[in-house]
Amino acid sequence: MLLPEWPAVRVGAEGRSRVGHGRELQPADVLSGFPSEGDGRVRILDEAGELIALATARGAGGDEVGTLSRPRVLHPDVVLLG
């Protein structure tokens, strides 16, 4: 297992397709493990547990008054799919 200290999210076929095209993942695209806070790095695993990408969590809830909020997403920045 590579990078076991990094949190992992698991995706199904649709999430795998989105990652393969370099598209961001939203909570609905992830089967389990979507991070609720922090801007850290995560591993993206497919349903078989294979590492398919590394991603950065971005966005927040925008709880502060007067700030712009961006929906929470995972941005795949290293994609290991061929």
N, CA, C and O atoms as CSV, one atom per row, in Angstrom:
chain,resi,resn,atom,element,x,y,z
A,1,MET,N,N,0.849,-1.176,0.000
A,1,MET,CA,C,0.000,0.000,0.000
A,1,MET,C,C,0.898,1.243,0.000
A,1,MET,O,O,1.800,1.376,0.828
A,2,LEU,N,N,0.638,2.121,-0.918
A,2,LEU,CA,C,1.403,3.356,-1.008
A,2,LEU,C,C,0.789,4.452,-0.148
A,2,LEU,O,O,-0.432,4.607,-0.098
A,3,LEU,N,N,1.643,5.208,0.523
A,3,LEU,CA,C,1.242,6.368,1.323
A,3,LEU,C,C,0.135,6.046,2.336
A,3,LEU,O,O,-0.883,6.737,2.361
A,4,PRO,N,N,0.308,5.026,3.159
A,4,PRO,CA,C,-0.754,4.630,4.083
A,4,PRO,C,C,-1.127,5.691,5.113
A,4,PRO,O,O,-2.211,5.639,5.695
A,5,GLU,N,N,-0.223,6.663,5.344
A,5,GLU,CA,C,-0.530,7.705,6.321
A,5,GLU,C,C,-1.482,8.765,5.775
A,5,GLU,O,O,-2.035,9.552,6.543
A,6,TRP,N,N,-1.678,8.794,4.462
A,6,TRP,CA,C,-2.614,9.751,3.859
A,6,TRP,C,C,-4.033,9.197,3.931
A,6,TRP,O,O,-4.232,7.998,3.736
A,7,PRO,N,N,-5.019,10.041,4.207
A,7,PRO,CA,C,-6.401,9.572,4.197
A,7,PRO,C,C,-6.779,9.105,2.787
A,7,PRO,O,O,-6.206,9.553,1.793
A,8,ALA,N,N,-7.746,8.204,2.727
A,8,ALA,CA,C,-8.171,7.669,1.438
A,8,ALA,C,C,-9.664,7.859,1.236
A,8,ALA,O,O,-10.450,7.797,2.181
A,9,VAL,N,N,-10.036,8.091,-0.009
A,9,VAL,CA,C,-11.437,8.090,-0.404
A,9,VAL,C,C,-11.603,6.974,-1.428
A,9,VAL,O,O,-10.668,6.634,-2.153
A,10,ARG,N,N,-12.789,6.418,-1.474
A,10,ARG,CA,C,-13.063,5.319,-2.406
A,10,ARG,C,C,-14.134,5.771,-3.389
A,10,ARG,O,O,-15.149,6.348,-3.000
A,11,VAL,N,N,-13.892,5.500,-4.670
A,11,VAL,CA,C,-14.842,5.887,-5.714
A,11,VAL,C,C,-15.316,4.658,-6.478
A,11,VAL,O,O,-14.638,3.632,-6.529
A,12,GLY,N,N,-16.504,4.792,-7.071
A,12,GLY,CA,C,-17.045,3.760,-7.939
A,12,GLY,C,C,-16.691,4.056,-9.387
A,12,GLY,O,O,-15.775,4.829,-9.665
A,13,ALA,N,N,-17.419,3.439,-10.303
A,13,ALA,CA,C,-17.131,3.577,-11.734
A,13,ALA,C,C,-17.243,5.025,-12.212
A,13,ALA,O,O,-16.401,5.490,-12.979
A,14,GLU,N,N,-18.270,5.732,-11.767
A,14,GLU,CA,C,-18.458,7.123,-12.201
A,14,GLU,C,C,-17.335,8.015,-11.671
A,14,GLU,O,O,-16.797,8.841,-12.408
A,15,GLY,N,N,-16.984,7.851,-10.409
A,15,GLY,CA,C,-15.887,8.631,-9.838
A,15,GLY,C,C,-14.570,8.313,-10.517
A,15,GLY,O,O,-13.755,9.205,-10.749
A,16,ARG,N,N,-14.358,7.045,-10.836
A,16,ARG,CA,C,-13.136,6.639,-11.550
A,16,ARG,C,C,-13.061,7.321,-12.918
A,16,ARG,O,O,-11.993,7.770,-13.335
A,17,SER,N,N,-14.180,7.393,-13.601
A,17,SER,CA,C,-14.221,8.058,-14.904
A,17,SER,C,C,-13.893,9.540,-14.767
A,17,SER,O,O,-13.126,10.085,-15.560
A,18,ARG,N,N,-14.470,10.189,-13.767
A,18,ARG,CA,C,-14.200,11.618,-13.544
A,18,ARG,C,C,-12.718,11.844,-13.264
A,18,ARG,O,O,-12.118,12.771,-13.809
A,19,VAL,N,N,-12.124,11.007,-12.421
A,19,VAL,CA,C,-10.700,11.130,-12.109
A,19,VAL,C,C,-9.865,10.923,-13.368
A,19,VAL,O,O,-8.898,11.651,-13.596
A,20,GLY,N,N,-10.226,9.944,-14.181
A,20,GLY,CA,C,-9.489,9.659,-15.403
A,20,GLY,C,C,-9.464,10.819,-16.376
A,20,GLY,O,O,-8.554,10.932,-17.198
A,21,HIS,N,N,-10.469,11.685,-16.283
A,21,HIS,CA,C,-10.536,12.872,-17.129
A,21,HIS,C,C,-10.050,14.132,-16.399
A,21,HIS,O,O,-10.180,15.243,-16.914
A,22,GLY,N,N,-9.487,13.947,-15.189
A,22,GLY,CA,C,-8.940,15.074,-14.432
A,22,GLY,C,C,-9.985,15.999,-13.843
A,22,GLY,O,O,-9.679,17.144,-13.510
A,23,ARG,N,N,-11.218,15.521,-13.708
A,23,ARG,CA,C,-12.293,16.361,-13.181
A,23,ARG,C,C,-12.350,16.272,-11.658
A,23,ARG,O,O,-12.017,15.243,-11.072
A,24,GLU,N,N,-12.770,17.349,-11.038
A,24,GLU,CA,C,-12.894,17.380,-9.585
A,24,GLU,C,C,-14.009,16.455,-9.120
A,24,GLU,O,O,-14.987,16.223,-9.830
A,25,LEU,N,N,-13.838,15.940,-7.925
A,25,LEU,CA,C,-14.845,15.085,-7.307
A,25,LEU,C,C,-15.593,15.858,-6.239
A,25,LEU,O,O,-14.992,16.569,-5.433
A,26,GLN,N,N,-16.900,15.714,-6.240
A,26,GLN,CA,C,-17.744,16.271,-5.193
A,26,GLN,C,C,-18.173,15.128,-4.282
A,26,GLN,O,O,-17.972,13.965,-4.631
A,27,PRO,N,N,-18.753,15.423,-3.134
A,27,PRO,CA,C,-19.140,14.344,-2.218
A,27,PRO,C,C,-20.008,13.264,-2.869
A,27,PRO,O,O,-19.873,12.088,-2.532
A,28,ALA,N,N,-20.881,13.634,-3.780
A,28,ALA,CA,C,-21.760,12.657,-4.430
A,28,ALA,C,C,-20.998,11.686,-5.340
A,28,ALA,O,O,-21.525,10.631,-5.693
A,29,ASP,N,N,-19.761,12.036,-5.723
A,29,ASP,CA,C,-18.952,11.190,-6.605
A,29,ASP,C,C,-18.135,10.157,-5.843
A,29,ASP,O,O,-17.495,9.302,-6.455
A,30,VAL,N,N,-18.148,10.226,-4.513
A,30,VAL,CA,C,-17.295,9.399,-3.671
A,30,VAL,C,C,-18.146,8.412,-2.888
A,30,VAL,O,O,-19.180,8.784,-2.333
A,31,LEU,N,N,-17.714,7.152,-2.840
A,31,LEU,CA,C,-18.443,6.131,-2.081
A,31,LEU,C,C,-18.209,6.262,-0.578
A,31,LEU,O,O,-19.131,6.072,0.214
A,32,SER,N,N,-16.964,6.589,-0.184
A,32,SER,CA,C,-16.670,6.744,1.240
A,32,SER,C,C,-15.401,7.554,1.444
A,32,SER,O,O,-14.525,7.590,0.580
A,33,GLY,N,N,-15.313,8.209,2.607
A,33,GLY,CA,C,-14.107,8.883,3.032
A,33,GLY,C,C,-13.942,10.323,2.606
A,33,GLY,O,O,-12.858,10.880,2.785
A,34,PHE,N,N,-14.973,10.964,2.045
A,34,PHE,CA,C,-14.817,12.346,1.597
A,34,PHE,C,C,-14.497,13.227,2.802
A,34,PHE,O,O,-15.259,13.231,3.769
A,35,PRO,N,N,-13.376,13.984,2.769
A,35,PRO,CA,C,-12.989,14.799,3.919
A,35,PRO,C,C,-13.907,16.011,4.095
A,35,PRO,O,O,-14.239,16.700,3.130
A,36,SER,N,N,-14.304,16.254,5.325
A,36,SER,CA,C,-15.228,17.359,5.588
A,36,SER,C,C,-14.514,18.679,5.842
A,36,SER,O,O,-15.127,19.742,5.754
A,37,GLU,N,N,-13.222,18.621,6.155
A,37,GLU,CA,C,-12.487,19.862,6.415
A,37,GLU,C,C,-11.007,19.657,6.140
A,37,GLU,O,O,-10.542,18.530,5.967
A,38,GLY,N,N,-10.276,20.763,6.103
A,38,GLY,CA,C,-8.840,20.724,5.847
A,38,GLY,C,C,-8.534,20.751,4.361
A,38,GLY,O,O,-9.362,20.360,3.539
A,39,ASP,N,N,-7.342,21.216,4.023
A,39,ASP,CA,C,-6.925,21.302,2.630
A,39,ASP,C,C,-5.780,20.348,2.340
A,39,ASP,O,O,-4.892,20.659,1.547
A,40,GLY,N,N,-5.798,19.202,2.972
A,40,GLY,CA,C,-4.706,18.252,2.809
A,40,GLY,C,C,-4.831,17.374,1.578
A,40,GLY,O,O,-5.777,17.477,0.797
A,41,ARG,N,N,-3.846,16.513,1.436
A,41,ARG,CA,C,-3.790,15.580,0.318
A,41,ARG,C,C,-4.489,14.281,0.705
A,41,ARG,O,O,-4.480,13.883,1.869
A,42,VAL,N,N,-5.088,13.633,-0.274
A,42,VAL,CA,C,-5.748,12.345,-0.058
A,42,VAL,C,C,-5.399,11.401,-1.200
A,42,VAL,O,O,-5.033,11.824,-2.297
A,43,ARG,N,N,-5.522,10.107,-0.908
A,43,ARG,CA,C,-5.406,9.079,-1.935
A,43,ARG,C,C,-6.804,8.796,-2.474
A,43,ARG,O,O,-7.771,8.808,-1.713
A,44,ILE,N,N,-6.920,8.545,-3.759
A,44,ILE,CA,C,-8.190,8.128,-4.335
A,44,ILE,C,C,-8.034,6.673,-4.752
A,44,ILE,O,O,-7.168,6.329,-5.556
A,45,LEU,N,N,-8.893,5.825,-4.188
A,45,LEU,CA,C,-8.875,4.397,-4.466
A,45,LEU,C,C,-10.125,4.011,-5.239
A,45,LEU,O,O,-11.182,4.615,-5.057
A,46,ASP,N,N,-10.008,2.999,-6.105
A,46,ASP,CA,C,-11.199,2.500,-6.787
A,46,ASP,C,C,-11.886,1.471,-5.885
A,46,ASP,O,O,-11.451,1.243,-4.756
A,47,GLU,N,N,-12.937,0.862,-6.376
A,47,GLU,CA,C,-13.708,-0.090,-5.554
A,47,GLU,C,C,-12.885,-1.303,-5.135
A,47,GLU,O,O,-13.169,-1.918,-4.107
A,48,ALA,N,N,-11.864,-1.653,-5.926
A,48,ALA,CA,C,-11.002,-2.786,-5.600
A,48,ALA,C,C,-9.887,-2.406,-4.624
A,48,ALA,O,O,-9.110,-3.265,-4.208
A,49,GLY,N,N,-9.806,-1.125,-4.258
A,49,GLY,CA,C,-8.773,-0.669,-3.341
A,49,GLY,C,C,-7.474,-0.273,-4.016
A,49,GLY,O,O,-6.476,-0.032,-3.337
A,50,GLU,N,N,-7.466,-0.200,-5.344
A,50,GLU,CA,C,-6.276,0.201,-6.086
A,50,GLU,C,C,-6.131,1.718,-6.092
A,50,GLU,O,O,-7.110,2.442,-6.277
A,51,LEU,N,N,-4.910,2.193,-5.891
A,51,LEU,CA,C,-4.629,3.623,-5.930
A,51,LEU,C,C,-4.736,4.106,-7.370
A,51,LEU,O,O,-4.024,3.614,-8.245
A,52,ILE,N,N,-5.633,5.078,-7.623
A,52,ILE,CA,C,-5.800,5.591,-8.989
A,52,ILE,C,C,-5.392,7.055,-9.118
A,52,ILE,O,O,-5.193,7.541,-10.232
A,53,ALA,N,N,-5.265,7.767,-7.993
A,53,ALA,CA,C,-4.885,9.185,-8.067
A,53,ALA,C,C,-4.552,9.715,-6.681
A,53,ALA,O,O,-4.877,9.119,-5.655
A,54,LEU,N,N,-3.882,10.873,-6.703
A,54,LEU,CA,C,-3.674,11.668,-5.505
A,54,LEU,C,C,-4.403,12.974,-5.742
A,54,LEU,O,O,-4.412,13.495,-6.857
A,55,ALA,N,N,-5.012,13.498,-4.701
A,55,ALA,CA,C,-5.827,14.699,-4.873
A,55,ALA,C,C,-5.617,15.658,-3.709
A,55,ALA,O,O,-5.126,15.281,-2.645
A,56,THR,N,N,-6.002,16.903,-3.943
A,56,THR,CA,C,-5.985,17.931,-2.918
A,56,THR,C,C,-7.416,18.337,-2.614
A,56,THR,O,O,-8.192,18.634,-3.523
A,57,ALA,N,N,-7.765,18.351,-1.333
A,57,ALA,CA,C,-9.094,18.805,-0.915
A,57,ALA,C,C,-9.102,20.327,-0.947
A,57,ALA,O,O,-8.183,20.979,-0.451
A,58,ARG,N,N,-10.146,20.876,-1.534
A,58,ARG,CA,C,-10.272,22.332,-1.649
A,58,ARG,C,C,-11.686,22.764,-1.308
A,58,ARG,O,O,-12.631,21.976,-1.339
A,59,GLY,N,N,-11.799,24.044,-0.982
A,59,GLY,CA,C,-13.115,24.608,-0.700
A,59,GLY,C,C,-13.490,24.448,0.753
A,59,GLY,O,O,-12.831,23.744,1.518
A,60,ALA,N,N,-14.553,25.112,1.110
A,60,ALA,CA,C,-15.025,25.082,2.487
A,60,ALA,C,C,-16.507,25.381,2.500
A,60,ALA,O,O,-17.132,25.561,1.454
A,61,GLY,N,N,-17.053,25.431,3.680
A,61,GLY,CA,C,-18.469,25.695,3.817
A,61,GLY,C,C,-18.858,27.151,3.715
A,61,GLY,O,O,-20.036,27.454,3.527
A,62,GLY,N,N,-17.903,28.069,3.832
A,62,GLY,CA,C,-18.220,29.496,3.764
A,62,GLY,C,C,-19.091,29.971,4.906
A,62,GLY,O,O,-20.074,30.680,4.691
A,63,ASP,N,N,-18.735,29.585,6.118
A,63,ASP,CA,C,-19.540,29.931,7.288
A,63,ASP,C,C,-19.374,31.383,7.724
A,63,ASP,O,O,-20.237,31.917,8.421
A,64,GLU,N,N,-18.292,32.022,7.329
A,64,GLU,CA,C,-18.050,33.391,7.771
A,64,GLU,C,C,-18.869,34.379,6.944
A,64,GLU,O,O,-19.001,34.227,5.730
A,65,VAL,N,N,-19.408,35.377,7.605
A,65,VAL,CA,C,-20.198,36.399,6.933
A,65,VAL,C,C,-19.280,37.241,6.051
A,65,VAL,O,O,-18.196,37.641,6.476
A,66,GLY,N,N,-19.715,37.504,4.834
A,66,GLY,CA,C,-18.958,38.354,3.934
A,66,GLY,C,C,-17.862,37.649,3.163
A,66,GLY,O,O,-17.097,38.306,2.458
A,67,THR,N,N,-17.760,36.343,3.272
A,67,THR,CA,C,-16.738,35.621,2.519
A,67,THR,C,C,-17.403,34.804,1.420
A,67,THR,O,O,-18.541,34.356,1.558
A,68,LEU,N,N,-16.687,34.625,0.354
A,68,LEU,CA,C,-17.179,33.769,-0.720
A,68,LEU,C,C,-16.895,32.329,-0.349
A,68,LEU,O,O,-15.842,32.011,0.202
A,69,SER,N,N,-17.826,31.481,-0.650
A,69,SER,CA,C,-17.593,30.066,-0.372
A,69,SER,C,C,-17.509,29.308,-1.689
A,69,SER,O,O,-18.137,29.677,-2.682
A,70,ARG,N,N,-16.737,28.264,-1.675
A,70,ARG,CA,C,-16.612,27.386,-2.821
A,70,ARG,C,C,-16.981,25.996,-2.335
A,70,ARG,O,O,-16.542,25.581,-1.263
A,71,PRO,N,N,-17.773,25.278,-3.098
A,71,PRO,CA,C,-18.133,23.927,-2.658
A,71,PRO,C,C,-16.888,23.073,-2.423
A,71,PRO,O,O,-15.874,23.218,-3.107
A,72,ARG,N,N,-16.990,22.202,-1.464
A,72,ARG,CA,C,-15.877,21.302,-1.131
A,72,ARG,C,C,-15.694,20.306,-2.264
A,72,ARG,O,O,-16.646,19.639,-2.667
A,73,VAL,N,N,-14.467,20.203,-2.781
A,73,VAL,CA,C,-14.154,19.283,-3.876
A,73,VAL,C,C,-12.794,18.640,-3.632
A,73,VAL,O,O,-11.997,19.115,-2.823
A,74,LEU,N,N,-12.553,17.556,-4.348
A,74,LEU,CA,C,-11.230,16.942,-4.399
A,74,LEU,C,C,-10.699,17.162,-5.805
A,74,LEU,O,O,-11.331,16.767,-6.785
A,75,HIS,N,N,-9.536,17.794,-5.900
A,75,HIS,CA,C,-8.934,18.060,-7.196
A,75,HIS,C,C,-7.817,17.045,-7.450
A,75,HIS,O,O,-6.770,17.114,-6.807
A,76,PRO,N,N,-8.025,16.091,-8.390
A,76,PRO,CA,C,-6.963,15.126,-8.675
A,76,PRO,C,C,-5.802,15.812,-9.391
A,76,PRO,O,O,-5.971,16.364,-10.478
A,77,ASP,N,N,-4.614,15.773,-8.769
A,77,ASP,CA,C,-3.473,16.422,-9.397
A,77,ASP,C,C,-2.391,15.448,-9.838
A,77,ASP,O,O,-1.483,15.831,-10.576
A,78,VAL,N,N,-2.468,14.196,-9.400
A,78,VAL,CA,C,-1.616,13.134,-9.911
A,78,VAL,C,C,-2.542,11.964,-10.237
A,78,VAL,O,O,-3.045,11.294,-9.335
A,79,VAL,N,N,-2.761,11.725,-11.515
A,79,VAL,CA,C,-3.672,10.659,-11.952
A,79,VAL,C,C,-2.848,9.489,-12.454
A,79,VAL,O,O,-1.982,9.660,-13.312
A,80,LEU,N,N,-3.109,8.305,-11.930
A,80,LEU,CA,C,-2.333,7.108,-12.255
A,80,LEU,C,C,-3.038,6.183,-13.235
A,80,LEU,O,O,-2.559,5.078,-13.493
A,81,LEU,N,N,-4.153,6.610,-13.778
A,81,LEU,CA,C,-4.886,5.814,-14.757
A,81,LEU,C,C,-4.306,6.031,-16.145
A,81,LEU,O,O,-3.886,7.137,-16.485
A,82,GLY,N,N,-4.284,4.968,-16.947
A,82,GLY,CA,C,-3.741,5.084,-18.300
A,82,GLY,C,C,-4.773,5.366,-19.339
A,82,GLY,O,O,-4.445,5.486,-20.519
